[in-house]
Amino acid sequence: MKKSLILLSAALMLLSMPMMAQDLTKIAKNIDKAIANTENPKKASNPDTWVKLGKEYVKAFEATLGNGLVNTPKDQIMLVMGDVKPLSTQEVTLEGNPYLKESYECFDYYYRSNVLVMVVPTKSAVEDPLGKALEAFAAARGLDEKGKKTKEIAASVNQIVDYCSKQAFYQYNLGNKAEAAKLFDKAGDASAFGELVTFDGSCWSNAGLLYSQTGDMDAAQRCYQKCLDKEYYDEEGKVFAMLSEIAARKEDKAAQLDYLKQGFEKFPSSQAIIIGLINCYRNSGEDPKEIFVLLNKAKENDPKNASLYSTEGDIHKELKEDEAAIECYRQASEVDPKFPYGFVGEGLLYYDRAIEYATQANEAVADADYRKYLALYEETMPKAIEPFEKAFELAGENAGLKKGVAEYLKNIYYRFQDKGASYVDGYKKYDEYIKAQ
């Protein structure tokens, strides 16, 4: 035990020594020296010269992090920090979440439940050290004709991606969406560096979303277009849907529809793209059933794809063509008897329509209207039970789907418990299932 404590103490000392608050002037001088070497004609053509400059910039950034590791308890951070004490400590609330904020010379530490969750730089020896590091490594790669420095450069660039991504999430948590967008943008650029660097298109997608939320639509469009150029489309073709939305804001109807058509070809089951297409056709005064032309092409290429029939049902549902929607959902189940989503779609159609009737009943002024919509509600809602229960059976090990369907069934059975023992039993069955999850 004594030996273990000695080893732990030594490890803490080794961890703390290189990461203590550093002299920013000394760091700046090291960078100036590295820059001078790149300006020397004899040294400028050597990729090593630029690699060293890039690493000096990375060191400058790392000096702004202190020696605390995220997800480490506060008492351990204090041990590692040694004699370095915070300049100030305060309780803060950010985006509705409480934090203990400790400010040091070059960085702020944010704790939740006495665990370090964010390290945010506040002062650096140079402006934008990671961006300048990336430029230096790009210069080194350009000079490294034989690829001798490829692994070394890639390791540093992957590190830059990680640093930028983490800081982007921290800035987002702090409520600084504009700064978070810039950092995600930079992380995306770094991840697209090339050989041996892991590409992460989600960085550009996140940047695009945050740019759009802050009103910088040109920057948002640029980031999403970079995603397309790298054939990164995000979940269910989100990139196409967002580019279409940006085009709509810019009143470019042709581009709006074109992005949605492109997205539909690759993601014919994407709800965002389907609804976008329907609204786009409606707003342009064209027949939204043109979407079925696109869908039929997809079905010709993949006739056994049950999700395409389910998607066709979703489109009919959105167009209030319920009989056609139900037929499509059932075709999906016929094409693939193990496919649960046709039954999910049918159940949701009945459930959603019943909720609409309930809303109309509540809003009715005349008693006759109230009774009419209430009767429609009571007739329609139970129809969702059978398809939902079939979907529940087919969900198998898909825990998320199974629980979601169970929530609907529990709700339906609860609403109609006064109709008989079968509804009471149904409520108990799905209530117990959900509680057991």
C-alpha positions, -999 to +999 in steps of 0.1 A: +000+000+000+028+024+009+045+017-025+012+025-043+008+058-025+044+068-034+038+060-070+006+080-070+023+110-055+051+108-081+025+105-109+007+136-097+040+155-096+049+144-131+015+154-143+015+188-127+050+200-136+048+204-174+012+218-172+016+245-146+009+281-155+037+291-179+054+324-188+034+337-218+063+359-227+086+329-230+061+311-251+057+340-274+095+342-278+097+305-287+071+311-314+089+342-327+121+321-330+102+294-348+087+319-372+121+334-378+134+300-389+105+298-415+117+331-429+153+319-433+157+308-470+179+278-460+154+265-434+121+275-450+122+246-475+126+220-447+093+205-436+108+201-401+110+238-397+072+241-402+064+211-381+083+227-352+064+260-357+031+241-357+041+223-325+050+256-308+016+269-316+000+238-301+021+242-270+009+278-267-027+265-267-020+238-242-005+264-219-040+279-216-055+247-202-037+244-169-031+210-155-066+199-147-081+169-166-119+170-174-139+144-154-115+146-125-129+152-089-121+187-076-100+174-046-077+157-071-074+188-092-063+207-062-036+182-055-023+184-091-025+222-091-002+224-061+005+260-051-014+275-081-046+290-066-076+304-084-078+342-087-116+341-081-143+316-074-180+320-080-213+301-085-227+306-120-257+294-139-252+288-176-280+277-199-300+267-168-272+246-153-253+255-121-215+255-121-187+264-098-164+286-118-127+290-108-107+316-127-070+314-132-046+336-152-051+319-185-082+297-181-114+291-163-124+258-147-161+248-144-172+222-119-205+204-115-210+182-084-173+188-076-161+173-109-143+193-135-164+194-166-150+223-187-116+240-192-120+272-211-089+293-222-092+330-215-057+343-224-031+331-248+005+341-258-007+344-294-040+349-311-057+317-326-028+293-318-046+262-332-056+279-364-020+290-370-007+256-360-029+241-387-015+265-413+020+256-403+013+219-406-003+224-440+029+242-451+050+213-438+029+188-457+034+207-489+071+205-485+072+169-474+074+154-509+085+119-496+059+118-469+085+113-441+066+136-418+031+123-426+025+104-394+039+132-372+019+159-389-013+138-388-009+131-351-007+168-344-036+176-367-058+150-351-050+166-317-061+200-331-094+184-342-099+171-307-090+204-290-112+225-313-142+201-310-140+201-272-137+238-269-167+242-294-189+221-271-177+241-240-185+274-258-219+260-267-225+250-231-215+286-221-242+299-244-216+314-269-231+299-301-212+322-325-178+312-309-189+275-308-197+277-346-163+291-354-146+263-334-167+236-350-159+251-384-122+250-376-124+214-363-141+204-395-114+220-416-087+203-395-104+169-398-105+173-436-067+178-436-061+146-455-040+114-451-041+097-417-064+124-402-099+112-392-125+131-410-155+143-389-182+159-410-204+164-379-181+193-370-192+212-401-228+202-397-227+215-361-211+247-373-237+251-400-265+247-375-251+272-350-242+297-378-279+295-389-291+300-354-270+331-350-282+345-384-250+340-404-266+322-433-237+326-457-214+308-432-240+282-425-244+275-463-206+273-467-203+247-439-232+225-452-218+228-487-184+215-475-203+186-460-218+178-494-184+181-511-171+154-488-203+133-492-212+137-456-250+141-453-256+137-415-284+117-400-313+111-425-299+136-449-301+166-425-275+185-446-299+186-476-328+197-455-307+225-439-294+237-473-329+238-486-340+258-456-312+283-461-322+286-498-358+292-488-346+321-465-327+335-494-359+332-516-341+309-540-370+285-547-352+266-574-322+257-551-346+249-523-364+223-543-332+210-559-316+203-525-347+184-513-348+163-545-311+154-541-317+145-505-348+125-513-329+103-538-304+094-511-327+094-481-363+086-493-374+078-457-363+111-442-392+128-425-375+162-427-370+159-464-405+145-471-422+173-452-399+198-468-408+186-502-445+186-495-443+222-482-421+233-510-445+220-536-475+235-518-459+269-514-449+270-551-484+262-561-474+229-577-489+195-570-472+178-540-480+144-555-450+150-578-431+135-548-446+101-557-427+103-591-394+105-571-405+077-548-415+054-576-380+057-590-366+046-557-391+017-556-381+006-591-344+005-580-353-014-547-387-030-549-382-051-518-374-021-496-403-020-471-393+014-458-401+029-492-437+017-489-439+030-454-425+064-466-452+065-492-477+060-464-462+089-445-466+111-475-502+102-480-508+108-443-493+142-445-516+149-475-546+137-453-551+108-477-556+083-449-570+053-468-541+054-492-517+058-463-530+027-445-528+007-477-491+017-481-483+008-445-499-026-450-479-031-482-447-024-463-456-052-439-464-075-468-431-068-486-412-076-454-433-094-427-405-087-401-406-049-408-423-032-378-425+004-391-455-002-414-475-012-383-460+018-364-471+041-392-506+028-392-508+030-354-495+066-355-520+076-381-550+064-360-534+079-329-527+113-344-561+116-360-578+107-327-558+135-310-569+159-337-605+149-330-601+154-293-586+188-299-615+198-321-640+185-295-623+206-268-624+237-291-660+231-303-685+258-294-717+240-304-727+209-284-735+189-315-699+195-328-685+185-294-704+152-295-695+145-331-657+150-326-658+131-293-675+101-310-648+102-338-621+103-311-636+073-293-640+054-326-605+061-340-582+058-310-588+021-303-580+013-339-543+021-332-541-008-307-538-037-331-511-022-354-491-009-324-492-044-307-480-060-339-452-034-340-444-042-304-440-079-312-419-073-342-396-047-325-376-076-310-344-064-294-349-028-306-354-015-271-360+021-281-387+013-306-403-013-283-405+012-254-418+040-277-447+018-289-454+006-254-458+043-243-485+047-269-503+015-260-501+024-223-516+058-230-544+043-252-554+016-227-553+041-198-577+065-216-603+037-222-601+017-189-638+024-184-646+004-215-638-030-199-613-054-182-593-059-214-583-022-214-574-024-177-553-054-184-536-038-214-527-007-193-512-028-166-492-049-191-475-020-208-471+001-176-452-028-161-431-032-192-421+004-192-413+004-155-391-026-160-369-009-186 
